[in-house]
Amino acid sequence: MINQTSFFTSKLINNIDIDRCNQAIIESIQEEIRKKDPESKVKCTIHLKDRFAFIYGEIIADSTIDASSVAINRINNLFQNYS
């Protein structure tokens, strides 16, 4: 059975490299779901506006992840690297 999961999250960000931040978040979400289901289909998009990162996307997989937590953890990790 294929689960369809939609998610939305936002996280306040500082002035860091936006492209690097976007790519890191997308890769983290893709990596996490592919650990559980290598045949999954993941499409994520990041929109940055007024110091917020809006992450939205579509995951089609046989398992689920907490994509919001994955994204927030990755952003927090990026902040630590810039401190």
C-alpha positions as a printed NumPy array, in Angstrom:
array([[ 0.   ,  0.   ,  0.   ],
       [ 1.286,  3.452, -0.879],
       [ 0.899,  6.238,  1.662],
       [ 0.57 ,  9.798,  0.496],
       [ 1.885, 12.405,  2.892],
       [ 1.6  , 16.157,  2.682],
       [ 3.425, 18.457,  5.055],
       [ 4.07 , 22.097,  5.752],
       [ 6.51 , 23.654,  8.162],
       [ 8.312, 26.927,  8.674],
       [11.469, 27.873, 10.554],
       [13.02 , 31.291, 11.191],
       [16.39 , 31.572,  9.448],
       [19.284, 34.01 ,  9.642],
       [21.373, 35.374,  6.798],
       [23.05 , 32.164,  5.64 ],
       [23.722, 30.916,  2.132],
       [20.155, 30.458,  0.868],
       [20.992, 28.056, -1.965],
       [23.05 , 25.871,  0.355],
       [20.276, 25.881,  2.935],
       [17.635, 24.944,  0.339],
       [19.666, 22.099, -1.077],
       [20.619, 20.734,  2.358],
       [16.991, 20.605,  3.5  ],
       [15.819, 18.889,  0.32 ],
       [18.63 , 16.337,  0.472],
       [17.924, 15.566,  4.131],
       [14.25 , 14.87 ,  3.463],
       [15.046, 12.753,  0.403],
       [17.741, 10.809,  2.259],
       [15.518, 10.073,  5.243],
       [12.596,  8.701,  3.215],
       [14.866,  6.722,  0.893],
       [16.418,  4.996,  3.923],
       [12.989,  3.527,  4.621],
       [11.814,  3.084,  1.025],
       [14.448,  3.131, -1.742],
       [11.723,  3.192, -4.418],
       [ 9.997,  6.265, -2.999],
       [ 9.283,  9.395, -4.994],
       [10.143, 12.66 , -3.274],
       [ 9.615, 16.178, -4.562],
       [10.355, 19.086, -2.235],
       [10.425, 22.81 , -2.792],
       [11.723, 25.546, -0.527],
       [10.448, 29.114, -0.49 ],
       [12.309, 31.694,  1.569],
       [10.522, 34.866,  2.553],
       [11.114, 37.402,  5.324],
       [13.593, 35.208,  7.222],
       [11.32 , 32.141,  7.099],
       [11.83 , 28.903,  5.214],
       [ 8.626, 27.354,  3.905],
       [ 9.095, 23.72 ,  2.998],
       [ 6.429, 21.918,  1.021],
       [ 6.374, 18.892, -1.163],
       [ 5.014, 15.486, -2.038],
       [ 6.253, 12.101, -0.865],
       [ 4.963,  8.874, -2.346],
       [ 6.31 ,  5.906, -0.414],
       [ 5.433,  2.699,  1.395],
       [ 6.571,  4.229,  4.694],
       [ 6.346,  7.617,  6.377],
       [ 8.727, 10.076,  8.022],
       [ 8.261, 13.228, 10.057],
       [ 9.45 , 15.552,  7.286],
       [ 8.953, 18.674,  9.389],
       [11.305, 17.376, 12.075],
       [13.878, 16.315,  9.488],
       [13.81 , 19.789,  7.931],
       [13.985, 21.618, 11.263],
       [16.863, 19.428, 12.474],
       [18.803, 20.154,  9.275],
       [18.223, 23.895,  9.559],
       [19.352, 23.821, 13.198],
       [22.476, 21.923, 12.131],
       [23.222, 24.582,  9.523],
       [22.849, 27.317, 12.17 ],
       [25.372, 25.579, 14.408],
       [27.856, 25.494, 11.525],
       [27.47 , 29.27 , 11.015],
       [27.817, 30.158, 14.701]])
